[in-house]
Amino acid sequence: MRDFATSDDPRVQHQLDRLAALSLPQGRFGLDTIRAMLTRLGDPQRHLPPTFHVAGTNGKGSTCAYLRAMMEAEGLTVHSATKPHLVRYNERIRVAGELISDAALAEVLAEVLDASEDLAPSFFEVTTAATFLAFARASADACIIEVGLGGRFDATNVLDHPAACGIASLGIDHEGFLLRPEEGTPADPLSRIAFEKAGIARGGAPLVTQAYPVRAAGEVARAAAKAKAPLIMRGEQWWAEAGETIAYRDAHGRLALPLPALVGAHQADNAALAVAMLRHQKSVHVSVDAMARGIRAARWPARLQVLAAGPLTALAPGRQVWLDGGHNPDAGLAIARHFAGKPPVHLIIGMLANKDPAAIVAPLEGHLLSLSVVPAPGHDAHAPADFAAHSSLPVRAFGSVAEALAALPAIHDGKGGDVLIAGSLYLAGEVLRLNEEFPD
């Protein structure tokens, strides 16, 4: 599976092979294993600089990117842990602003795997422990931790005293894990998602959130109250509207901030959430000017990214090639909003078999010139027929993105349609690798 990645460094590859050999714990939920692992390693999570913990269905990675860019614009040194990686496993662990070196990565992975082998840890538990270990050993002013899956039982949810917790947008995703039957949990799907994400709430740490439908918002409020975490919810304690600028306000005052350089109307929402998190904590100081510069400087690959000139885009001369790793209905709606009012595009899609095949295709109905289906590297993927049920276009199957790009119809009179590649972050990582655009 591509989750485990490959490395040109034999020391790292040896540890990645050990990771790949771990069995996936079936039916094991909870934080007991990660806590036991961290205890053996000296509890590195208790020796981190002020930490910002971010959950959500969509937008949490972008929110982390804005937080990092804003704090770095202030001159602060920042550790950052985001997921998944797209090309190299090193992308998951950014130490003091730089991707972890191969030597340091091999060292911390080996240390964690050696210390926890008898505990039968998961990939995510090993990754989290290695991340905390790397961060605890290097000096920084702040630390950003992105939640992997859910929140309540995510391996990162062992932080006792974060500076602030944030929850980005909520939507239905990872149903097999987040909506599994459990007594005492909400029956309504979105409310259950909210319940799981809000499990990161911690006493004394502000829980800063977007606005949600009433029942989901109620679950977040209950979780905050139970944890004794101050709740800072959009529409209640902070507000933001995007026009020519982001008009932001809260009890501390009003701000006029620039729109993000990242593409998509939803990025203004993610940037505003990062601003709200910074303005409602007391551990680090970030000026309004640094916030503004950070909003413009933030970059986040495979989110409505226009690919640069490279080996892959050379197969589609004269066209812009867009890349988005979105794979759930909310992501599909965000993509559709971006392309609304623009010329139709050719869609090349590869999606894991456990995802909704309508998620990306249905919102783009009527706005596509062609629909091509490719595999999702290393994973079981939807067949062309799965997408055909949700589109009026004929569906063509190709063995790779390169084949699909090469088969696009010729451009006539400068018109032929741009290209969108979407449906999976695994596919997005493969595209970036083939186009030689490696996240740094």
N, C-alpha and C positions, 0 to 999 in steps of 0.2 A: 504493500500500500504506500501511496505517496506521502502519507502522514509522516513517515519516518525519514524520508528524504535520502539523498546520497551526498557524499562529500569527496572532494579531490584529496583531502588529507586522510591518510590511512589511520591515524590515531582517532580522528572523529568518526570515520566510517566504522571502525571496530565497535565504538560505543553505540552508534546508530543501529548496527546489526544486533547488538544486545537488546536495544529498545524494541526492535522489530520482533524479537523472539518472545517478548512478554505476551502472555495470554490476556485476552480481554476479560476482566472480572465480570461474570454473569450474575446479575441479581444483587450485586454488592453496592449499596448506597450509603453515604455517610463520609465523615471526615476522620474516622479512627485511624485508617492506614496512613494518610498523609501526616497526621499529627505524630504518629509513632516514628515515621521516617524523619521528620524534622527534629524530634527529640534526640534521636541518635546523632544528628548532625549539629547539635548545639543550638537548636531553635534559631536559625538565622533570620526568620521572619520577625523576630523581636529586636533585631539590630539594623533595621532599615531607616532611612531618612523619612520625613513626612510623606505619607503614602496616599495616593488617590486611586480608589478602587472603582472600576466602571463596568456596569452590566448593561444588558439590553439585547433586543433581538436584532435590530439593525441600527447602525450609527455609533456603536460603542467604540469601534476601532478608529473611526474618524474623530470622535470626541477625544480619544487619547492622543491622536495626532495634533489636535488643536491645543490641548493642555501642554504637550511637550514643546510645541513651537512657541507658545506664549511665554512659558517659563524660560526657555532658552533665549528668547528675545529680551528678557529681563537680565540675562547674563547668568542665570542659574545653571548648574550642572544637574542633569536629569537621567536617572535610570528609567527604562521603559520596557515593559513586557507585553507584547501584543501577539495575536494569533489569528489564524494559522500562519505558518510561513508559506511563501509562494514558491520560492525557488530553493533557498538554502535554510536549513534548520536554524542557523545563526540569527536569522531575522527575528526569532522569538525573544531574543535576549539582547537588549541594547544597554551596554554598561557605560555610564557617564557620557552618553551621547553617541557612542560608537557601537556598531555590531560587535558582539563578543568575538574575540579572536579564536581561531581553530585550536590553538594550544590551550587556552583557558576553557573552552567548551569541552574539549576531550577530558580535561582534568576534573571539572565539576560533574560531568556525566558519570565518569568512572567512579568518583567518590560516592555519588548517590546510589548508583547501581550496586556497588560493593557493599554498602551499608544496609541495603534494604532488600537484598535478593530473597531472603527467607519470608518476606512480607507479601510477596507476589503483587508488587505495585503495578499500576497501570501506566501507560505512556504519559498521560496527563499528570499523574502524581509525580513521576520522575522528573518531568519537564519543570513542574512548579518548584519542586525542591531544589533542583539545579539552579533555577532562576534566582530564588531567594539566597542561595549560597553565594552565587556570583555577585549579587547586589550587596550583600552584607560585607563582602571583602573589599569593596571599592568605595571611595568617598563620593558623595553626591549631596546636593541640596534637597532633592525631592525624588520621589519614586512613583511611577504610574503603572498600575497593574490592571490589565484587561481580563475580565472574567471569560472563561472559555465557554461553558455550557450551563445555562441556567443561572445559578448563583448560590442557592441554599446548600447544595452538595458539590459545588465546584471546588476543585482542589485548592484554588486560590483563597477560599473563604475561611482562612485561618488567621486573618489579620485582626489583631485585638483592638488597636487604637489608630485607625486611619485618620488622616486629616480631613477627608471628605469622601463620601460615596456618591456615585452618580448612576442613574438609570436612564438610558436613551429610549428610543421608541420601542414599543411592544408589538409583537405580532406572533402568528402561529408558525412555529418551526421546531424541529427536533421532537416531533410529537411522541415518538416511541419512548423517549426518556422523560420529557417534561410533562407529558400528559398521562403517564402510566398510572393505573389505579392505585390510590393510597387513601386510607381512611383519614378523615379530618381535613382533607384538602378541597378547594372549591371545585364544583362540578363544571361550571362555565369555563370553556377552554381559555379565553383570554384572561379571565380572572386567575386561573391556575398558573398561567405564564407569569402574571404579575406577582403572585404569591412566591413563585420560585425565584424570580429576579430580585425581589425585595428581601430575600434571605440574607443579602449582604449588609443589611442595616446593622449598625453598631452603636452602642450607647455613647452619647456625647458627640458623635461624628455627624455632621449635617448630611442628610440624605436628600440629594438634589435631583429632581426628576423633570421629565417632560410632562405634558398634560395627557390624560388617558380617559377613556370612557368611564362612566360613573362606577360600575362594579369593579373594574380593574383598579381604578384610583382608590377605591375603598380598601382593597387588599393591601395596596402599598401603604396607605395610612395606618392600617392595623399593624402591619409589620414594623413600621417606624415607632408607633406607640409602644409596642411590646418590647422593642429593643431600647426604648428611651432615646431615640435618635431624633433630633430636630428635623421636621419635614419641610423641605423647601421645594414646593411644586409649582411648575409653570401655570400661570393663570390664577395662582393664589398668593404666592410670595415673590414671584418674578414674572416678567412679561417680555416678549420680544416679537417684533414684526419686521419682516424683510421687504424693503422697497428698493430705493436707490442706495440705502444703507441698512444696517441692522439697527433698528430703534429698540434699545434695551432699557428696561427700568426695573428697579427693585427698591427696597426701603432705603438703600444707600444713595439713590439718585438715578439720573438718566444718563445714558451714553448713546452716542451715534458712532457706530463701528462700521468698518468697511465690509463689503461682501467678500466671501472667501474666493480664493483663486480656484479651489476645488469645484468641479462642475456639478450642478444639480441644485434645485431649490432647497432640497432637504439639508444641504450642507450648512446653510445659514442656521437651521435649527440645531445642528450638532455643535456649531461654533458657539451659539448662544448658551447651550448647556455647559460647555467648558467655561465660559465666562461666569455663569452663575455659580459653578462649583468654586472657582477661584475667589469670587466675591463673598462667599459665605463660609470661608474657613480662615483660620488665623495663624497657620503654620508657616506660610511663605508669603512674601509680598510680591505682587505683580502689578505694575502700573497700567493704567488705561492705554498709554502709548504702546507698551509691550504687548498688551492684548491685541491691539489693532495690527501691529506688525506681525504678530504670530498668526492671526487669522489669514493674512495674505500669504504668509510664508509656508503654511502647513501643506504637506503633500501626503497622499495616501494611495498607494498603487492599486490598480485593478478596480477602482471605483470611478466609472465613467472616465476612464483614462484614454486619451488619444495616444496611440502608439507612435513612437518615433520611427524614422527611417531605419530599416533593418532587414535581415534576411526574410522574415515572414511578410512584412508589409510590402516588400519588393514584388511579391506575387499579386498585389492589388494596386498597380500603379495608377495614380490620378485619383485615388480615393482616400478619404480619412477612414482609419480603422479604429473603432472604439472598443474598449475592453471593460467588462464589468463582471465581477464574481458573484453578483446577486443570484439567489436561487430560491427565494420564497416570495409569497404574494406581495408583501410590502415592498420588497426590492423591485419587483416587476412594476408596481405602480409608480415608484420613484423614477425608474428608467423611462416609462411611458410619458410621465410629466415632462421629462427633459426633452424628449423627441417630439412632443406635441407642437404643432405649428412649423415643424421643420420638414424637409423632404423625406419621403420614405427611405428605409434602409434595408439592406440585406442582412438577415439574421443567421448567424452560425451558432448553434446551441449544442451544448453537451451537459447533461444533468444526471446526477446520481439517481438511481432507481428508487430511492426512498424519499425523493422530493416530489412535489406536485408538478406534473408536466405542464399544467396550465399557468403556472406562476408567472412566467415571463412572456409566453406566447399570447395568452389571452388579452392582457392589457395593451399589447401592441397590434391587436387585430385591426386591419385596415390601414396600418402604417408600415407594412412590410412589402418589399419587392420580391423577396424569395425567402425560403426557409430551408436551411441545411442542417442536418443532424450529424454530430461527430461523437466519438467515444469520450467519456470522462476518464482520463488516464489513471490506470490502476484500480478502477472501481467498476462495479456493476452500474450500468447506465441505462437510461430510457431508450427504447427502440423508436425508430421513426413513427411507427403506428401510434405510439402513445401521444405524440404531439399532433398528429393528423386530426385527432378527435377535437382539437381545440383551435384549429385554423382552417380557413377556407382555401389556403394556398396548397399546391402540391408540395409534398415533403421529399427532399432528396437526401440520401445517405452517403456519407463519405468516411473514409478510414482515418482522416486527419484534418486538422484545420488547414494545413497547406494545400491539400487536395481540394477542399471546399473553396478556398480563395482562388486557386488557379482555374476553377470551373465557373467563376462569375461571368455573366454576360459582358460583352465588350461595351466600352463607353462610346457613345455617339454624340457628337456636338457638345462635348464636355459634360454630358449628363449620363450617369450610370448608377448613381446611388452609392452612398457610403456604406460601411459595414459595421455591424455590432456583433461582437463575440461575447456570449454570456452564458449563464446557467450553472457555473461551478467555479469555486476558488481553485480547485485542483486543475481544471482546464485553464484558468487564468494564469496559474503558475507555469504551466507548460508553454503557454503562449509567450509569456515574458522570457522564458528560457530560450525558446526558439528564435525570438526576435532580438536576443542578446541585450535585454533591458533588465538588469539585475537590481532588485531593491537594495538600497544602501542604508 
